[in-house]
Amino acid sequence: DGSVSLTGVLLVLVGAASWSVANIINKKASTKDVFGFLVWSSAFAPIPLFALDYAVNGSAGYTALVSQVNTTAVLSILFQVYPNTLFAYWIWNSLLKTYPVSTVAPLSLLVPIFGMLGSVVVFNESVPVSKVLAVVLIVLGLAVGLYGQRIFNAMFARPVRTSM
C-alpha cells in the first residue's frame, strides 16, 4: 500500500551505510586474490546471523527447516550462494579493486532495472509506464552522475583559437 515504518526506513539506511563501509573495506584491503578474500570474509557472516535469528524468533525457524526442506529449497540456496553471491560479488570486488569506489558504486543503481527485466523474462510480468519512467530516470541519473561533467564540458566548451 506504499506505507513504510520508521524501523523499515532505519534498516534500509543502516543497510546502505553497511554496503558503503564494505565497499571501502574491500577497496582499502588491496587484496591480490579477490575471490579468496570474498570467501573468507563470507565465512563468518552465518554465525551472527543465526544468533540474531535465534534471539528474535527462537528455535521455531530451525524446527520448521527440517520439515520444509526440499529440492527447490536446496537449489534456491545453492543459487543464492554460488552464482548470485560468490560470482556476483567477485565481479563487484574486482571492479572495486580496479576502479575508484565513486565510479563503481553508482552502478548498484542498476539492480532494480535488472530485477524488473528478470521478472519480465522469468515471470512474464508486464511493465507499466510508471516503471519505464523509473528506469529512464535511473539511467539518466547514472549518466549525469558518471558523465555529467564531461557532457557539460563538451556542450559548453569554447573553441580554441589558433594564432597564425
VMD Tcl script that builds the backbone (N, CA, C; Angstrom):
set m [mol new atoms 492]
animate dup $m
set s [atomselect $m all]
$s set {name element resname resid chain x y z} {
  {N N ASP 1 A 0.806 -1.202 0.000}
  {CA C ASP 1 A 0.000 0.000 0.000}
  {C C ASP 1 A 0.848 1.266 0.000}
  {N N GLY 2 A 2.146 1.113 -0.052}
  {CA C GLY 2 A 3.026 2.281 -0.107}
  {C C GLY 2 A 3.408 2.832 1.240}
  {N N SER 3 A 2.896 2.264 2.326}
  {CA C SER 3 A 3.249 2.778 3.648}
  {C C SER 3 A 4.582 2.180 4.094}
  {N N VAL 4 A 5.290 2.935 4.898}
  {CA C VAL 4 A 6.575 2.478 5.430}
  {C C VAL 4 A 6.622 2.760 6.927}
  {N N SER 5 A 7.418 1.969 7.604}
  {CA C SER 5 A 7.581 2.191 9.035}
  {C C SER 5 A 8.933 2.846 9.290}
  {N N LEU 6 A 9.050 3.489 10.419}
  {CA C LEU 6 A 10.315 4.109 10.789}
  {C C LEU 6 A 11.403 3.052 10.916}
  {N N THR 7 A 11.055 1.893 11.479}
  {CA C THR 7 A 12.028 0.807 11.605}
  {C C THR 7 A 12.518 0.359 10.235}
  {N N GLY 8 A 11.605 0.244 9.287}
  {CA C GLY 8 A 11.983 -0.161 7.927}
  {C C GLY 8 A 12.926 0.832 7.277}
  {N N VAL 9 A 12.621 2.114 7.408}
  {CA C VAL 9 A 13.485 3.157 6.839}
  {C C VAL 9 A 14.858 3.121 7.492}
  {N N LEU 10 A 14.888 2.977 8.823}
  {CA C LEU 10 A 16.175 2.915 9.529}
  {C C LEU 10 A 16.988 1.698 9.106}
  {N N LEU 11 A 16.334 0.560 8.921}
  {CA C LEU 11 A 17.053 -0.641 8.472}
  {C C LEU 11 A 17.624 -0.464 7.064}
  {N N VAL 12 A 16.876 0.185 6.190}
  {CA C VAL 12 A 17.386 0.464 4.836}
  {C C VAL 12 A 18.605 1.386 4.902}
  {N N LEU 13 A 18.535 2.411 5.754}
  {CA C LEU 13 A 19.665 3.333 5.892}
  {C C LEU 13 A 20.891 2.633 6.487}
  {N N VAL 14 A 20.686 1.769 7.474}
  {CA C VAL 14 A 21.802 1.008 8.049}
  {C C VAL 14 A 22.385 0.062 6.994}
  {N N GLY 15 A 21.518 -0.555 6.199}
  {CA C GLY 15 A 21.991 -1.428 5.121}
  {C C GLY 15 A 22.819 -0.671 4.097}
  {N N ALA 16 A 22.374 0.515 3.724}
  {CA C ALA 16 A 23.116 1.344 2.757}
  {C C ALA 16 A 24.465 1.756 3.334}
  {N N ALA 17 A 24.472 2.148 4.603}
  {CA C ALA 17 A 25.736 2.533 5.238}
  {C C ALA 17 A 26.677 1.330 5.334}
  {N N SER 18 A 26.135 0.168 5.649}
  {CA C SER 18 A 26.955 -1.047 5.730}
  {C C SER 18 A 27.547 -1.409 4.371}
  {N N TRP 19 A 26.732 -1.253 3.336}
  {CA C TRP 19 A 27.203 -1.519 1.962}
  {C C TRP 19 A 28.370 -0.591 1.630}
  {N N SER 20 A 28.231 0.679 1.992}
  {CA C SER 20 A 29.297 1.652 1.733}
  {C C SER 20 A 30.573 1.301 2.488}
  {N N VAL 21 A 30.428 0.951 3.754}
  {CA C VAL 21 A 31.598 0.580 4.564}
  {C C VAL 21 A 32.269 -0.664 3.982}
  {N N ALA 22 A 31.473 -1.651 3.580}
  {CA C ALA 22 A 32.042 -2.871 2.991}
  {C C ALA 22 A 32.797 -2.561 1.695}
  {N N ASN 23 A 32.255 -1.665 0.878}
  {CA C ASN 23 A 32.955 -1.280 -0.354}
  {C C ASN 23 A 34.292 -0.621 -0.047}
  {N N ILE 24 A 34.322 0.231 0.954}
  {CA C ILE 24 A 35.570 0.915 1.316}
  {C C ILE 24 A 36.574 -0.078 1.901}
  {N N ILE 25 A 36.094 -1.010 2.734}
  {CA C ILE 25 A 36.984 -2.045 3.284}
  {C C ILE 25 A 37.588 -2.871 2.159}
  {N N ASN 26 A 36.753 -3.268 1.206}
  {CA C ASN 26 A 37.263 -4.043 0.065}
  {C C ASN 26 A 38.297 -3.256 -0.727}
  {N N LYS 27 A 38.058 -1.972 -0.901}
  {CA C LYS 27 A 38.992 -1.129 -1.657}
  {C C LYS 27 A 40.304 -0.956 -0.893}
  {N N LYS 28 A 40.204 -0.673 0.405}
  {CA C LYS 28 A 41.403 -0.420 1.213}
  {C C LYS 28 A 42.209 -1.686 1.483}
  {N N ALA 29 A 41.587 -2.862 1.414}
  {CA C ALA 29 A 42.294 -4.112 1.690}
  {C C ALA 29 A 43.374 -4.382 0.648}
  {N N SER 30 A 43.203 -3.862 -0.551}
  {CA C SER 30 A 44.164 -4.036 -1.652}
  {C C SER 30 A 44.604 -5.489 -1.797}
  {N N THR 31 A 43.648 -6.386 -1.743}
  {CA C THR 31 A 43.952 -7.805 -1.833}
  {C C THR 31 A 44.314 -8.208 -3.259}
  {N N LYS 32 A 45.172 -9.169 -3.369}
  {CA C LYS 32 A 45.551 -9.694 -4.686}
  {C C LYS 32 A 44.545 -10.741 -5.159}
  {N N ASP 33 A 44.070 -11.583 -4.224}
  {CA C ASP 33 A 43.127 -12.647 -4.547}
  {C C ASP 33 A 41.725 -12.239 -4.098}
  {N N VAL 34 A 40.999 -11.603 -4.997}
  {CA C VAL 34 A 39.681 -11.057 -4.672}
  {C C VAL 34 A 38.706 -12.169 -4.290}
  {N N PHE 35 A 38.739 -13.288 -4.995}
  {CA C PHE 35 A 37.804 -14.380 -4.723}
  {C C PHE 35 A 38.072 -14.990 -3.349}
  {N N GLY 36 A 39.319 -15.239 -3.020}
  {CA C GLY 36 A 39.673 -15.778 -1.711}
  {C C GLY 36 A 39.270 -14.834 -0.592}
  {N N PHE 37 A 39.490 -13.539 -0.794}
  {CA C PHE 37 A 39.095 -12.531 0.194}
  {C C PHE 37 A 37.589 -12.583 0.418}
  {N N LEU 38 A 36.834 -12.731 -0.663}
  {CA C LEU 38 A 35.384 -12.798 -0.574}
  {C C LEU 38 A 34.939 -14.037 0.192}
  {N N VAL 39 A 35.520 -15.189 -0.125}
  {CA C VAL 39 A 35.127 -16.436 0.536}
  {C C VAL 39 A 35.413 -16.361 2.030}
  {N N TRP 40 A 36.605 -15.916 2.392}
  {CA C TRP 40 A 36.958 -15.855 3.808}
  {C C TRP 40 A 36.159 -14.790 4.545}
  {N N SER 41 A 35.858 -13.675 3.899}
  {CA C SER 41 A 35.054 -12.655 4.573}
  {C C SER 41 A 33.607 -13.103 4.734}
  {N N SER 42 A 33.144 -14.004 3.879}
  {CA C SER 42 A 31.775 -14.526 3.980}
  {C C SER 42 A 31.669 -15.690 4.959}
  {N N ALA 43 A 32.781 -16.281 5.336}
  {CA C ALA 43 A 32.752 -17.470 6.188}
  {C C ALA 43 A 32.207 -17.192 7.577}
  {N N PHE 44 A 32.337 -15.960 8.052}
  {CA C PHE 44 A 31.941 -15.655 9.416}
  {C C PHE 44 A 30.563 -15.018 9.531}
  {N N ALA 45 A 29.959 -14.644 8.432}
  {CA C ALA 45 A 28.643 -13.999 8.468}
  {C C ALA 45 A 27.538 -14.901 9.021}
  {N N PRO 46 A 27.516 -16.196 8.723}
  {CA C PRO 46 A 26.397 -17.021 9.226}
  {C C PRO 46 A 26.297 -17.078 10.753}
  {N N ILE 47 A 27.397 -16.997 11.466}
  {CA C ILE 47 A 27.359 -17.139 12.923}
  {C C ILE 47 A 26.517 -16.033 13.572}
  {N N PRO 48 A 26.809 -14.753 13.333}
  {CA C PRO 48 A 25.940 -13.730 13.941}
  {C C PRO 48 A 24.526 -13.724 13.370}
  {N N LEU 49 A 24.366 -14.126 12.101}
  {CA C LEU 49 A 23.022 -14.157 11.524}
  {C C LEU 49 A 22.159 -15.232 12.180}
  {N N PHE 50 A 22.737 -16.422 12.389}
  {CA C PHE 50 A 21.994 -17.474 13.089}
  {C C PHE 50 A 21.678 -17.056 14.524}
  {N N ALA 51 A 22.630 -16.413 15.189}
  {CA C ALA 51 A 22.412 -15.961 16.565}
  {C C ALA 51 A 21.308 -14.902 16.617}
  {N N LEU 52 A 21.311 -13.969 15.672}
  {CA C LEU 52 A 20.274 -12.939 15.624}
  {C C LEU 52 A 18.901 -13.560 15.363}
  {N N ASP 53 A 18.837 -14.506 14.434}
  {CA C ASP 53 A 17.574 -15.178 14.147}
  {C C ASP 53 A 17.063 -15.913 15.384}
  {N N TYR 54 A 17.950 -16.578 16.075}
  {CA C TYR 54 A 17.548 -17.305 17.281}
  {C C TYR 54 A 17.072 -16.341 18.366}
  {N N ALA 55 A 17.748 -15.195 18.493}
  {CA C ALA 55 A 17.349 -14.203 19.501}
  {C C ALA 55 A 15.984 -13.601 19.181}
  {N N VAL 56 A 15.678 -13.408 17.910}
  {CA C VAL 56 A 14.414 -12.775 17.522}
  {C C VAL 56 A 13.274 -13.787 17.444}
  {N N ASN 57 A 13.539 -14.955 16.836}
  {CA C ASN 57 A 12.468 -15.907 16.545}
  {C C ASN 57 A 12.516 -17.185 17.375}
  {N N GLY 58 A 13.538 -17.379 18.135}
  {CA C GLY 58 A 13.659 -18.626 18.890}
  {C C GLY 58 A 14.002 -19.782 17.967}
  {N N SER 59 A 13.669 -20.975 18.388}
  {CA C SER 59 A 14.042 -22.165 17.610}
  {C C SER 59 A 12.994 -22.558 16.580}
  {N N ALA 60 A 11.921 -21.794 16.452}
  {CA C ALA 60 A 10.827 -22.149 15.532}
  {C C ALA 60 A 11.304 -22.303 14.096}
  {N N GLY 61 A 12.168 -21.410 13.640}
  {CA C GLY 61 A 12.648 -21.489 12.264}
  {C C GLY 61 A 13.493 -22.720 12.006}
  {N N TYR 62 A 14.266 -23.131 12.995}
  {CA C TYR 62 A 15.146 -24.285 12.818}
  {C C TYR 62 A 14.361 -25.591 12.830}
  {N N THR 63 A 13.309 -25.658 13.643}
  {CA C THR 63 A 12.497 -26.876 13.637}
  {C C THR 63 A 11.655 -26.947 12.366}
  {N N ALA 64 A 11.196 -25.811 11.865}
  {CA C ALA 64 A 10.428 -25.800 10.614}
  {C C ALA 64 A 11.315 -26.154 9.434}
  {N N LEU 65 A 12.590 -25.792 9.501}
  {CA C LEU 65 A 13.517 -26.080 8.405}
  {C C LEU 65 A 13.588 -27.563 8.106}
  {N N VAL 66 A 13.646 -28.361 9.139}
  {CA C VAL 66 A 13.776 -29.806 8.966}
  {C C VAL 66 A 12.583 -30.377 8.211}
  {N N SER 67 A 11.388 -29.900 8.516}
  {CA C SER 67 A 10.191 -30.448 7.868}
  {C C SER 67 A 9.928 -29.840 6.491}
  {N N GLN 68 A 10.501 -28.655 6.202}
  {CA C GLN 68 A 10.171 -27.972 4.955}
  {C C GLN 68 A 11.261 -28.027 3.900}
  {N N VAL 69 A 12.411 -28.556 4.202}
  {CA C VAL 69 A 13.482 -28.582 3.208}
  {C C VAL 69 A 13.113 -29.560 2.083}
  {N N ASN 70 A 13.291 -29.105 0.868}
  {CA C ASN 70 A 13.030 -29.941 -0.306}
  {C C ASN 70 A 14.013 -29.561 -1.404}
  {N N THR 71 A 13.888 -30.180 -2.551}
  {CA C THR 71 A 14.819 -29.935 -3.650}
  {C C THR 71 A 14.796 -28.486 -4.094}
  {N N THR 72 A 13.619 -27.890 -4.179}
  {CA C THR 72 A 13.516 -26.487 -4.588}
  {C C THR 72 A 14.252 -25.578 -3.616}
  {N N ALA 73 A 14.091 -25.829 -2.332}
  {CA C ALA 73 A 14.766 -25.009 -1.325}
  {C C ALA 73 A 16.279 -25.154 -1.421}
  {N N VAL 74 A 16.751 -26.378 -1.580}
  {CA C VAL 74 A 18.198 -26.613 -1.672}
  {C C VAL 74 A 18.764 -25.961 -2.936}
  {N N LEU 75 A 18.075 -26.102 -4.063}
  {CA C LEU 75 A 18.539 -25.475 -5.299}
  {C C LEU 75 A 18.523 -23.955 -5.193}
  {N N SER 76 A 17.526 -23.413 -4.519}
  {CA C SER 76 A 17.457 -21.967 -4.318}
  {C C SER 76 A 18.631 -21.486 -3.465}
  {N N ILE 77 A 18.939 -22.214 -2.413}
  {CA C ILE 77 A 20.083 -21.856 -1.566}
  {C C ILE 77 A 21.376 -21.940 -2.357}
  {N N LEU 78 A 21.548 -23.004 -3.129}
  {CA C LEU 78 A 22.771 -23.149 -3.931}
  {C C LEU 78 A 22.899 -22.014 -4.947}
  {N N PHE 79 A 21.779 -21.605 -5.539}
  {CA C PHE 79 A 21.813 -20.480 -6.473}
  {C C PHE 79 A 22.211 -19.197 -5.758}
  {N N GLN 80 A 21.643 -18.970 -4.575}
  {CA C GLN 80 A 21.980 -17.759 -3.818}
  {C C GLN 80 A 23.451 -17.755 -3.415}
  {N N VAL 81 A 24.000 -18.909 -3.085}
  {CA C VAL 81 A 25.382 -18.980 -2.614}
  {C C VAL 81 A 26.367 -18.854 -3.763}
  {N N TYR 82 A 26.194 -19.612 -4.822}
  {CA C TYR 82 A 27.229 -19.670 -5.846}
  {C C TYR 82 A 27.121 -18.579 -6.901}
  {N N PRO 83 A 26.209 -18.684 -7.864}
  {CA C PRO 83 A 26.249 -17.636 -8.904}
  {C C PRO 83 A 25.846 -16.266 -8.392}
  {N N ASN 84 A 24.892 -16.228 -7.473}
  {CA C ASN 84 A 24.370 -14.936 -7.049}
  {C C ASN 84 A 25.316 -14.214 -6.098}
  {N N THR 85 A 25.877 -14.926 -5.145}
  {CA C THR 85 A 26.730 -14.273 -4.155}
  {C C THR 85 A 28.192 -14.334 -4.547}
  {N N LEU 86 A 28.743 -15.523 -4.671}
  {CA C LEU 86 A 30.184 -15.619 -4.921}
  {C C LEU 86 A 30.587 -15.011 -6.264}
  {N N PHE 87 A 29.891 -15.377 -7.324}
  {CA C PHE 87 A 30.272 -14.872 -8.645}
  {C C PHE 87 A 30.011 -13.369 -8.760}
  {N N ALA 88 A 28.820 -12.928 -8.340}
  {CA C ALA 88 A 28.471 -11.510 -8.480}
  {C C ALA 88 A 29.367 -10.629 -7.613}
  {N N TYR 89 A 29.615 -11.037 -6.370}
  {CA C TYR 89 A 30.490 -10.232 -5.512}
  {C C TYR 89 A 31.940 -10.301 -5.963}
  {N N TRP 90 A 32.327 -11.400 -6.570}
  {CA C TRP 90 A 33.685 -11.491 -7.111}
  {C C TRP 90 A 33.848 -10.447 -8.219}
  {N N ILE 91 A 32.855 -10.336 -9.096}
  {CA C ILE 91 A 32.906 -9.324 -10.159}
  {C C ILE 91 A 32.895 -7.921 -9.535}
  {N N TRP 92 A 32.002 -7.711 -8.560}
  {CA C TRP 92 A 31.877 -6.395 -7.926}
  {C C TRP 92 A 33.193 -6.002 -7.253}
  {N N ASN 93 A 33.755 -6.918 -6.482}
  {CA C ASN 93 A 35.006 -6.619 -5.778}
  {C C ASN 93 A 36.170 -6.443 -6.745}
  {N N SER 94 A 36.153 -7.146 -7.867}
  {CA C SER 94 A 37.181 -6.950 -8.895}
  {C C SER 94 A 37.075 -5.548 -9.487}
  {N N LEU 95 A 35.847 -5.074 -9.691}
  {CA C LEU 95 A 35.657 -3.705 -10.174}
  {C C LEU 95 A 36.170 -2.695 -9.144}
  {N N LEU 96 A 35.870 -2.951 -7.856}
  {CA C LEU 96 A 36.344 -2.052 -6.801}
  {C C LEU 96 A 37.869 -2.033 -6.720}
  {N N LYS 97 A 38.481 -3.169 -7.010}
  {CA C LYS 97 A 39.942 -3.248 -6.980}
  {C C LYS 97 A 40.556 -2.415 -8.102}
  {N N THR 98 A 39.878 -2.371 -9.242}
  {CA C THR 98 A 40.417 -1.718 -10.434}
  {C C THR 98 A 40.051 -0.242 -10.527}
  {N N TYR 99 A 38.828 0.110 -10.132}
  {CA C TYR 99 A 38.327 1.468 -10.336}
  {C C TYR 99 A 38.020 2.143 -9.002}
  {N N PRO 100 A 37.911 3.476 -8.993}
  {CA C PRO 100 A 37.540 4.178 -7.755}
  {C C PRO 100 A 36.125 3.795 -7.305}
  {N N VAL 101 A 35.896 3.800 -5.990}
  {CA C VAL 101 A 34.584 3.475 -5.436}
  {C C VAL 101 A 33.522 4.416 -5.995}
  {N N SER 102 A 33.871 5.682 -6.183}
  {CA C SER 102 A 32.909 6.667 -6.696}
  {C C SER 102 A 32.456 6.352 -8.115}
  {N N THR 103 A 33.246 5.584 -8.848}
  {CA C THR 103 A 32.857 5.193 -10.204}
  {C C THR 103 A 32.033 3.915 -10.191}
  {N N VAL 104 A 32.377 2.975 -9.314}
  {CA C VAL 104 A 31.720 1.668 -9.298}
  {C C VAL 104 A 30.398 1.695 -8.536}
  {N N ALA 105 A 30.362 2.361 -7.395}
  {CA C ALA 105 A 29.183 2.317 -6.517}
  {C C ALA 105 A 27.884 2.752 -7.202}
  {N N PRO 106 A 27.880 3.786 -8.045}
  {CA C PRO 106 A 26.605 4.157 -8.682}
  {C C PRO 106 A 26.012 3.057 -9.560}
  {N N LEU 107 A 26.841 2.111 -9.996}
  {CA C LEU 107 A 26.317 1.029 -10.832}
  {C C LEU 107 A 25.347 0.135 -10.066}
  {N N SER 108 A 25.383 0.193 -8.730}
  {CA C SER 108 A 24.427 -0.589 -7.943}
  {C C SER 108 A 23.001 -0.105 -8.173}
  {N N LEU 109 A 22.848 1.094 -8.720}
  {CA C LEU 109 A 21.509 1.597 -9.044}
  {C C LEU 109 A 20.868 0.810 -10.190}
  {N N LEU 110 A 21.665 0.006 -10.883}
  {CA C LEU 110 A 21.115 -0.815 -11.966}
  {C C LEU 110 A 20.404 -2.063 -11.443}
  {N N VAL 111 A 20.555 -2.378 -10.169}
  {CA C VAL 111 A 19.943 -3.582 -9.595}
  {C C VAL 111 A 18.432 -3.620 -9.812}
  {N N PRO 112 A 17.682 -2.544 -9.515}
  {CA C PRO 112 A 16.235 -2.634 -9.756}
  {C C PRO 112 A 15.874 -2.823 -11.227}
  {N N ILE 113 A 16.689 -2.274 -12.107}
  {CA C ILE 113 A 16.417 -2.444 -13.539}
  {C C ILE 113 A 16.544 -3.905 -13.931}
  {N N PHE 114 A 17.632 -4.556 -13.481}
  {CA C PHE 114 A 17.794 -5.972 -13.800}
  {C C PHE 114 A 16.747 -6.824 -13.093}
  {N N GLY 115 A 16.296 -6.397 -11.916}
  {CA C GLY 115 A 15.198 -7.096 -11.242}
  {C C GLY 115 A 13.919 -7.046 -12.055}
  {N N MET 116 A 13.614 -5.862 -12.591}
  {CA C MET 116 A 12.413 -5.733 -13.433}
  {C C MET 116 A 12.550 -6.555 -14.711}
  {N N LEU 117 A 13.734 -6.497 -15.338}
  {CA C LEU 117 A 13.944 -7.298 -16.550}
  {C C LEU 117 A 13.810 -8.788 -16.256}
  {N N GLY 118 A 14.344 -9.212 -15.123}
  {CA C GLY 118 A 14.232 -10.621 -14.733}
  {C C GLY 118 A 12.786 -11.029 -14.528}
  {N N SER 119 A 11.981 -10.161 -13.909}
  {CA C SER 119 A 10.575 -10.502 -13.691}
  {C C SER 119 A 9.807 -10.567 -15.013}
  {N N VAL 120 A 10.224 -9.759 -15.989}
  {CA C VAL 120 A 9.586 -9.821 -17.307}
  {C C VAL 120 A 9.945 -11.125 -18.015}
  {N N VAL 121 A 11.244 -11.476 -17.978}
  {CA C VAL 121 A 11.706 -12.674 -18.680}
  {C C VAL 121 A 11.228 -13.948 -17.995}
  {N N VAL 122 A 11.379 -14.024 -16.680}
  {CA C VAL 122 A 11.078 -15.263 -15.966}
  {C C VAL 122 A 9.585 -15.424 -15.692}
  {N N PHE 123 A 8.921 -14.362 -15.246}
  {CA C PHE 123 A 7.530 -14.467 -14.829}
  {C C PHE 123 A 6.538 -13.843 -15.808}
  {N N ASN 124 A 7.052 -13.328 -16.934}
  {CA C ASN 124 A 6.202 -12.726 -17.962}
  {C C ASN 124 A 5.354 -11.583 -17.401}
  {N N GLU 125 A 5.930 -10.805 -16.485}
  {CA C GLU 125 A 5.216 -9.671 -15.912}
  {C C GLU 125 A 5.188 -8.511 -16.898}
  {N N SER 126 A 4.142 -7.719 -16.783}
  {CA C SER 126 A 4.057 -6.533 -17.630}
  {C C SER 126 A 4.807 -5.392 -16.966}
  {N N VAL 127 A 5.216 -4.433 -17.768}
  {CA C VAL 127 A 5.931 -3.269 -17.251}
  {C C VAL 127 A 5.069 -2.043 -17.502}
  {N N PRO 128 A 4.484 -1.494 -16.437}
  {CA C PRO 128 A 3.650 -0.301 -16.639}
  {C C PRO 128 A 4.513 0.917 -16.968}
  {N N VAL 129 A 3.865 1.940 -17.457}
  {CA C VAL 129 A 4.548 3.167 -17.862}
  {C C VAL 129 A 5.327 3.769 -16.689}
  {N N SER 130 A 4.787 3.668 -15.482}
  {CA C SER 130 A 5.469 4.236 -14.311}
  {C C SER 130 A 6.835 3.569 -14.092}
  {N N LYS 131 A 6.924 2.260 -14.334}
  {CA C LYS 131 A 8.210 1.568 -14.180}
  {C C LYS 131 A 9.170 1.927 -15.308}
  {N N VAL 132 A 8.659 2.106 -16.503}
  {CA C VAL 132 A 9.515 2.535 -17.615}
  {C C VAL 132 A 10.076 3.921 -17.305}
  {N N LEU 133 A 9.238 4.806 -16.779}
  {CA C LEU 133 A 9.692 6.139 -16.396}
  {C C LEU 133 A 10.757 6.043 -15.297}
  {N N ALA 134 A 10.556 5.140 -14.345}
  {CA C ALA 134 A 11.541 4.959 -13.272}
  {C C ALA 134 A 12.882 4.493 -13.839}
  {N N VAL 135 A 12.853 3.573 -14.797}
  {CA C VAL 135 A 14.087 3.092 -15.430}
  {C C VAL 135 A 14.786 4.234 -16.166}
  {N N VAL 136 A 14.029 5.030 -16.889}
  {CA C VAL 136 A 14.607 6.168 -17.609}
  {C C VAL 136 A 15.255 7.144 -16.635}
  {N N LEU 137 A 14.585 7.426 -15.523}
  {CA C LEU 137 A 15.143 8.343 -14.525}
  {C C LEU 137 A 16.414 7.778 -13.888}
  {N N ILE 138 A 16.436 6.480 -13.616}
  {CA C ILE 138 A 17.635 5.853 -13.044}
  {C C ILE 138 A 18.796 5.955 -14.019}
  {N N VAL 139 A 18.560 5.624 -15.276}
  {CA C VAL 139 A 19.631 5.676 -16.277}
  {C C VAL 139 A 20.099 7.112 -16.503}
  {N N LEU 140 A 19.177 8.054 -16.559}
  {CA C LEU 140 A 19.571 9.460 -16.698}
  {C C LEU 140 A 20.380 9.927 -15.487}
  {N N GLY 141 A 19.961 9.522 -14.299}
  {CA C GLY 141 A 20.709 9.866 -13.093}
  {C C GLY 141 A 22.119 9.296 -13.118}
  {N N LEU 142 A 22.242 8.060 -13.562}
  {CA C LEU 142 A 23.577 7.457 -13.700}
  {C C LEU 142 A 24.414 8.199 -14.725}
  {N N ALA 143 A 23.814 8.537 -15.850}
  {CA C ALA 143 A 24.551 9.254 -16.897}
  {C C ALA 143 A 25.035 10.604 -16.394}
  {N N VAL 144 A 24.182 11.311 -15.682}
  {CA C VAL 144 A 24.581 12.614 -15.146}
  {C C VAL 144 A 25.669 12.437 -14.094}
  {N N GLY 145 A 25.493 11.460 -13.210}
  {CA C GLY 145 A 26.469 11.244 -12.153}
  {C C GLY 145 A 27.828 10.807 -12.673}
  {N N LEU 146 A 27.824 9.926 -13.654}
  {CA C LEU 146 A 29.089 9.385 -14.156}
  {C C LEU 146 A 29.717 10.239 -15.254}
  {N N TYR 147 A 28.882 10.840 -16.109}
  {CA C TYR 147 A 29.407 11.544 -17.278}
  {C C TYR 147 A 28.967 13.000 -17.365}
  {N N GLY 148 A 28.282 13.498 -16.343}
  {CA C GLY 148 A 27.723 14.844 -16.393}
  {C C GLY 148 A 28.743 15.932 -16.653}
  {N N GLN 149 A 29.866 15.867 -15.956}
  {CA C GLN 149 A 30.887 16.903 -16.137}
  {C C GLN 149 A 31.467 16.865 -17.545}
  {N N ARG 150 A 31.698 15.675 -18.067}
  {CA C ARG 150 A 32.218 15.560 -19.444}
  {C C ARG 150 A 31.208 16.087 -20.452}
  {N N ILE 151 A 29.937 15.739 -20.247}
  {CA C ILE 151 A 28.891 16.203 -21.164}
  {C C ILE 151 A 28.780 17.723 -21.095}
  {N N PHE 152 A 28.791 18.272 -19.871}
  {CA C PHE 152 A 28.714 19.717 -19.690}
  {C C PHE 152 A 29.888 20.408 -20.370}
  {N N ASN 153 A 31.102 19.885 -20.147}
  {CA C ASN 153 A 32.291 20.482 -20.777}
  {C C ASN 153 A 32.224 20.410 -22.295}
  {N N ALA 154 A 31.736 19.297 -22.836}
  {CA C ALA 154 A 31.643 19.148 -24.290}
  {C C ALA 154 A 30.601 20.092 -24.883}
  {N N MET 155 A 29.505 20.293 -24.147}
  {CA C MET 155 A 28.439 21.142 -24.670}
  {C C MET 155 A 28.806 22.626 -24.627}
  {N N PHE 156 A 29.542 23.032 -23.608}
  {CA C PHE 156 A 29.805 24.450 -23.423}
  {C C PHE 156 A 31.277 24.830 -23.582}
  {N N ALA 157 A 32.020 23.954 -24.216}
  {CA C ALA 157 A 33.440 24.266 -24.436}
  {C C ALA 157 A 33.556 25.340 -25.504}
  {N N ARG 158 A 34.435 26.263 -25.244}
  {CA C ARG 158 A 34.690 27.315 -26.229}
  {C C ARG 158 A 35.742 26.816 -27.205}
  {N N PRO 159 A 35.553 27.121 -28.465}
  {CA C PRO 159 A 36.574 26.675 -29.441}
  {C C PRO 159 A 37.903 27.360 -29.157}
  {N N VAL 160 A 38.947 26.604 -29.334}
  {CA C VAL 160 A 40.295 27.116 -29.108}
  {C C VAL 160 A 40.752 27.817 -30.363}
  {N N ARG 161 A 41.199 29.069 -30.191}
  {CA C ARG 161 A 41.701 29.839 -31.350}
  {C C ARG 161 A 43.174 29.558 -31.507}
  {N N THR 162 A 43.540 29.370 -32.722}
  {CA C THR 162 A 44.955 29.173 -33.009}
  {C C THR 162 A 45.498 30.454 -33.653}
  {N N SER 163 A 46.659 30.864 -33.206}
  {CA C SER 163 A 47.244 32.082 -33.778}
  {C C SER 163 A 48.098 31.686 -34.976}
  {N N MET 164 A 48.143 32.609 -35.918}
  {CA C MET 164 A 48.910 32.348 -37.130}
  {C C MET 164 A 50.124 33.192 -37.201}
}
mol reanalyze $m
mol bondsrecalc $m
mol representation Tube
mol addrep $m
